Amino acid sequence: MFGNPSGGLKQGAIYEGRLNLAVDVDLQKLVGIDKLTFHANMFQIHGDGLSRSNLQNFFVVSGIEALPSTRLYEAYFEKRWGGKRISLKVGQLAADSEFFNTKYTDVFTNASMGWPAITSLNLPSGGPSPPLAAMGARLLVNVTDQLSVLGGIFDGDQAGPGPGDPQERNRYGVNFRVNDPPLLLGQIQYAWNNKKGDPNLTGQVKFGGWRHFGSFADQQLASNGVSLAASGSSGEPLLLAGNIGGWAVFEQQIYRLPHSDDRGIGVFARAAGAPADRNLIDLYADAGVEFIGLRDDRPDDKFGIAAGYAHVSKRAQALDADYRTLVNPNWPLRNFEGLLTTVYQYQIKDGWSLQPNFQYIIHPGGGATGPGTPFAGKVLKNASVFGLRTTLKF
């Protein structure tokens, strides 16, 4: 359950839910194929979404928010060589669990603490992330115990081109598209003190980036070279070839309870950038701290505090300025969206937890709804969001 008593497009409360059913098959045990496994899972999604209904913001308040549907999510084979030295996945894959991620965001309910807003907003159909995975392949090479290289190639638009919400164009997760311009993801990561039982504090850095080979709409200019706000505009954005982005991730354990590998305190920070002319978000950053099992009588409880920042690109801001000059002198100018959030995960018993959480959204949608949206040019005030999530695992 989530509600915003203040701010956003309107105030209210919603209920949402997701049933996640998964199957894992060890094909070595089943049919004798060495080190080959199969994984698949499906979502049954129900309820509403606070961000799409009430807030119109970038930092979607829930990682399970999606249009109601029953859909296939991931379905892939994984082959390993040399123990776990080399791993290849092929099939319908998600990228958020391995690329641009950090383990110290697992307690947070905000979607951007998983797959960041800069990728979910800039990439077609949100990129390969919940609730839409994409056909592709991922290769992981553990060069040493500390150094790993990760690369992936995905279909670049898992819902396919067209108007409306991508989730409506791929409602059941079975489009299995392979002919769209590809999306490439790459990441190199280095960890220290990461062996089980190591008495020192563990940490990791990751550097990565993405390259998309499709066409992307200019954030300000129409196809005939004038502003999209101008009366002489063609109404169709200028298409630009390709898109790129880069990111960096840092995570560090700063305190560990004696005789424990994971219980303690960890901090994280992530930053990313992308070209301003073809992306709504050109700069992104988040950071936070997670407290894990600090009390001996509550060893599975977690507590987190985090902040995030998403900058509206200069080219998108220029379009707002054009609307103010050419259409309406009171047209609002977008600048950035910020997030402050805190959450406590209380484990009732093994497999059952409660997560009360609070989120404060600064300048939802950059401070206003964007041109071309159903509520174009409407000022959005800072929003307070209260939520409670319960999770059952069996």
C-alpha positions in Angstrom: 0.0 0.0 0.0 1.2 3.5 -0.9 -0.3 6.9 -0.4 0.7 10.6 -1.0 -1.1 12.9 1.4 0.6 15.9 -0.3 2.1 16.9 -3.6 2.2 15.3 -7.1 -0.6 15.5 -9.6 -3.3 14.5 -7.0 -3.4 13.0 -3.6 -4.6 9.5 -2.7 -3.7 5.9 -1.9 -3.4 2.7 -3.9 -2.9 -1.0 -3.4 -0.6 -3.1 -5.6 0.6 -6.7 -5.6 2.7 -9.1 -7.6 2.8 -12.9 -7.4 6.1 -14.2 -8.7 6.3 -17.9 -9.6 9.6 -19.3 -10.7 11.1 -22.7 -11.8 14.7 -23.7 -11.9 15.9 -26.9 -13.7 19.3 -28.5 -13.3 19.7 -30.1 -16.8 22.9 -31.9 -15.6 20.8 -33.9 -13.1 17.8 -34.2 -15.4 19.4 -35.2 -18.8 23.1 -35.3 -18.1 24.1 -32.0 -19.9 27.1 -30.7 -17.9 26.7 -27.4 -16.0 23.5 -26.4 -17.9 20.5 -24.9 -16.1 17.2 -23.3 -17.1 15.4 -20.6 -15.2 11.9 -19.0 -15.9 9.5 -16.9 -13.9 6.2 -15.2 -14.4 4.4 -12.3 -12.8 0.8 -11.9 -11.9 0.4 -8.2 -11.4 -2.6 -6.5 -9.9 -3.7 -3.3 -8.3 -2.7 0.3 -9.2 0.5 2.3 -9.3 1.0 5.5 -7.2 3.6 7.0 -9.6 1.6 6.7 -12.8 -1.7 7.6 -11.1 -0.9 10.3 -8.6 2.7 11.5 -9.0 3.9 11.5 -12.6 7.5 11.3 -11.3 10.8 9.8 -12.4 11.7 7.8 -9.3 8.9 5.3 -9.4 8.0 4.7 -5.8 7.6 0.9 -6.1 9.8 -1.7 -7.9 6.7 -3.8 -8.5 4.5 -1.0 -10.0 3.2 -2.2 -13.4 0.0 -2.5 -15.4 -2.2 -5.3 -14.2 -1.4 -8.5 -16.3 -0.2 -12.0 -16.1 3.1 -12.1 -18.0 6.2 -14.2 -18.6 9.3 -12.3 -17.3 12.6 -14.2 -17.7 13.2 -17.5 -19.5 16.8 -18.5 -20.2 19.4 -21.2 -20.2 22.7 -20.7 -18.4 25.9 -22.7 -19.2 29.0 -22.6 -17.0 32.6 -23.5 -17.6 35.5 -23.9 -15.2 33.3 -24.1 -12.1 31.9 -20.6 -12.1 34.7 -18.9 -14.0 32.7 -18.4 -17.2 28.9 -18.1 -17.5 26.7 -17.6 -20.5 23.0 -16.9 -20.4 20.8 -17.0 -23.5 17.1 -16.3 -23.7 14.7 -13.7 -22.3 16.8 -11.8 -19.8 16.7 -8.9 -17.4 19.7 -6.6 -16.9 19.0 -4.9 -13.6 20.2 -7.8 -11.4 23.7 -7.8 -12.8 24.4 -4.4 -14.5 24.5 -1.0 -12.7 23.5 -2.7 -9.4 24.7 -2.7 -5.8 23.8 -5.2 -3.0 23.1 -2.4 -0.5 19.9 -1.3 -2.2 18.0 -4.5 -1.6 16.0 -3.1 1.3 14.5 -0.2 -0.6 11.1 -0.3 -2.3 11.7 2.6 -4.8 12.2 1.2 -8.3 15.1 3.5 -9.1 17.2 1.9 -6.3 17.2 -1.1 -8.5 17.2 -0.2 -12.2 18.0 3.6 -12.1 15.7 6.2 -13.6 18.4 7.3 -16.2 18.1 3.9 -17.9 14.4 3.2 -17.3 13.5 6.6 -18.8 16.1 6.9 -21.6 16.0 3.4 -23.1 13.1 2.1 -25.3 10.5 0.3 -23.3 12.5 1.0 -20.1 15.4 -1.3 -21.0 15.5 -5.0 -20.0 14.1 -4.6 -16.5 10.9 -5.3 -14.6 8.3 -5.9 -15.8 9.7 -6.4 -19.4 12.8 -8.6 -19.9 14.3 -8.8 -23.4 15.7 -11.5 -25.7 19.5 -11.5 -25.5 22.7 -13.1 -24.3 24.9 -12.3 -21.3 28.6 -13.4 -20.8 30.3 -13.2 -17.4 34.1 -13.9 -17.1 35.6 -14.0 -13.7 39.2 -13.1 -14.6 40.4 -13.5 -11.0 38.6 -13.9 -7.7 38.5 -10.1 -7.5 38.1 -9.0 -11.2 35.2 -9.8 -13.4 34.0 -8.6 -16.9 30.4 -8.7 -17.9 28.8 -8.1 -21.3 25.4 -8.4 -22.8 23.5 -7.9 -26.0 19.8 -7.5 -25.9 17.0 -6.7 -28.3 16.7 -3.0 -28.1 13.0 -2.6 -27.7 11.3 -5.6 -26.1 7.8 -4.2 -26.5 8.4 -3.0 -30.1 7.8 0.5 -31.5 4.4 2.2 -31.3 2.2 4.6 -29.3 1.1 4.2 -25.8 2.6 2.3 -22.9 5.2 -0.4 -23.8 3.5 -2.7 -21.3 0.4 -2.7 -23.4 2.4 -3.5 -26.5 3.9 -6.5 -24.8 1.1 -7.3 -22.3 2.0 -11.0 -21.7 5.8 -10.9 -22.0 5.8 -13.3 -25.0 6.7 -11.0 -27.9 10.2 -12.5 -28.0 11.4 -9.7 -30.3 14.9 -10.1 -31.9 14.9 -7.8 -34.9 15.0 -4.4 -33.2 18.3 -2.4 -33.2 20.4 -4.0 -30.4 21.3 -2.7 -27.0 24.8 -3.5 -25.7 25.7 -3.4 -22.0 29.2 -3.8 -20.6 30.7 -3.7 -17.1 34.0 -4.3 -15.4 34.0 -4.9 -11.7 36.7 -5.2 -9.0 36.0 -6.5 -5.5 38.3 -6.7 -2.4 38.1 -8.7 0.8 35.3 -10.6 -0.8 36.2 -14.2 0.2 34.0 -15.9 2.7 35.6 -15.6 6.2 37.9 -12.7 5.2 38.2 -10.6 8.4 38.6 -7.3 6.5 35.7 -5.1 5.2 34.5 -6.0 1.8 33.9 -3.6 -1.1 33.5 -3.3 -4.8 33.7 -0.8 -7.7 32.0 -1.2 -11.1 32.4 0.8 -14.3 30.0 0.2 -17.2 28.1 1.7 -20.1 25.5 1.1 -22.8 25.2 1.6 -26.5 22.0 1.5 -28.4 21.9 1.3 -32.2 18.4 2.6 -32.7 17.0 6.1 -33.4 16.2 8.5 -30.6 14.0 11.6 -30.6 15.6 15.0 -30.2 14.4 16.5 -26.9 13.8 19.9 -28.5 13.8 19.9 -32.3 11.2 18.8 -34.8 12.0 16.8 -37.9 11.9 20.1 -40.0 14.6 21.7 -37.7 12.4 24.1 -35.7 11.4 23.8 -32.0 8.6 21.3 -31.3 6.9 24.2 -29.5 6.8 26.3 -32.7 3.6 26.7 -34.7 5.5 25.7 -37.8 6.7 22.4 -36.2 6.1 19.2 -38.1 4.9 17.7 -34.9 7.4 14.9 -35.2 10.7 15.0 -33.4 14.0 15.0 -35.2 15.5 11.5 -35.1 19.1 11.1 -34.0 21.2 8.0 -34.6 22.2 5.8 -31.7 22.6 6.5 -28.0 25.2 5.9 -25.3 25.5 6.2 -21.5 28.0 5.4 -18.8 27.9 4.6 -15.1 30.0 4.0 -12.0 29.1 2.1 -8.8 30.9 2.1 -5.4 29.9 -0.1 -2.4 31.8 -0.6 0.8 31.1 -2.4 4.1 32.1 0.0 6.8 31.3 -2.1 9.8 30.9 -5.9 10.3 29.6 -7.7 13.3 32.1 -10.2 14.7 31.8 -13.8 13.3 29.5 -12.6 10.5 30.1 -12.1 6.7 27.0 -10.0 5.9 25.7 -8.4 9.1 26.9 -4.9 9.6 26.7 -1.5 7.8 27.3 -0.9 4.1 27.3 2.3 2.0 26.9 2.8 -1.7 27.0 5.4 -4.4 26.2 5.4 -8.1 26.5 8.0 -10.9 25.6 8.0 -14.6 25.5 10.3 -17.6 24.1 10.4 -21.1 23.9 12.9 -24.0 21.5 15.8 -23.4 20.2 16.1 -27.0 18.4 12.7 -27.1 17.8 11.8 -23.5 15.3 13.1 -20.9 17.8 12.5 -18.1 21.4 13.5 -18.7 22.8 13.1 -15.2 21.9 10.7 -12.4 23.3 10.0 -9.0 22.2 8.1 -5.8 23.8 7.1 -2.5 22.8 5.6 0.7 23.5 3.4 3.7 22.1 0.0 4.8 22.1 -1.4 8.3 21.9 -5.2 8.2 21.1 -7.4 11.3 22.7 -5.2 13.9 20.7 -6.7 16.7 21.4 -10.2 17.8 17.7 -10.8 18.5 16.8 -9.4 15.1 19.6 -10.8 12.8 17.5 -10.6 9.6 16.1 -7.0 10.0 17.4 -4.3 7.7 17.2 -0.5 7.7 18.2 1.9 4.9 18.4 5.6 4.1 19.1 6.8 0.6 18.9 9.9 -1.7 18.7 10.2 -5.4 19.0 12.9 -8.1 17.9 12.9 -11.7 18.7 16.0 -13.8 16.4 17.0 -16.7 18.6 17.3 -19.7 19.5 20.8 -21.0 17.8 20.1 -24.3 14.5 19.1 -22.6 14.8 22.3 -20.5 15.3 24.3 -23.7 12.0 22.9 -25.1 10.2 24.1 -21.9 11.7 27.6 -22.4 10.4 27.5 -26.0 6.9 26.7 -24.8 7.2 29.6 -22.3 8.3 32.0 -25.1 6.0 30.7 -27.9 2.9 29.2 -26.3 2.4 30.2 -22.7 4.4 32.7 -20.6 3.5 30.8 -17.5 4.7 27.4 -18.8 6.7 25.7 -16.0 10.4 24.9 -16.5 11.6 21.5 -15.4 15.0 21.1 -13.7 15.6 18.0 -11.6 13.9 15.4 -9.4 15.2 14.4 -6.1 14.4 11.5 -3.7 14.9 11.1 0.0 13.8 7.7 1.3 14.0 5.5 4.4 12.7 2.0 5.0 12.8 -0.6 7.7 12.5 -4.4 6.9 11.0 -6.3 9.8 11.1 -10.0 9.6 8.1 -11.5 11.2 9.3 -15.1 10.6 11.5 -16.8 8.0 10.1 -15.9 4.6 7.7 -13.2 5.8 8.6 -9.6 6.2 7.0 -6.1 6.6 8.6 -2.9 5.1 7.2 0.4 6.3 8.8 3.1 4.2 8.8 6.9 3.6 9.7 8.7 0.5 9.9 12.4 -0.2 9.9 13.4 -3.9 11.4 16.8 -4.7 10.2 18.3 -7.9 8.2 15.3 -9.2 8.9 14.9 -13.0 11.5 17.7 -12.7 8.8 20.0 -11.2 6.2 19.7 -13.9 4.6 17.4 -16.5 6.4 17.4 -19.8 5.2 18.5 -23.2 3.4 15.8 -25.1 2.0 14.1 -21.9 -1.7 13.9 -21.0 -1.3 16.6 -18.4 1.3 18.8 -20.2 2.5 21.9 -18.5 1.1 21.2 -15.0 3.2 22.2 -12.0 3.9 19.2 -9.7 4.6 20.0 -6.0 6.9 18.1 -3.7 5.3 14.9 -2.6 5.3 12.9 0.7 4.8 9.2 0.2 4.1 6.7 3.0 4.1 3.0 2.2 3.8 -0.5 3.7 4.9 -3.6 1.9 4.6 -7.2 3.0 6.5 -10.0 1.3 5.9 -13.7 1.5 8.5 -16.2 0.1 7.9 -19.9 0.0 
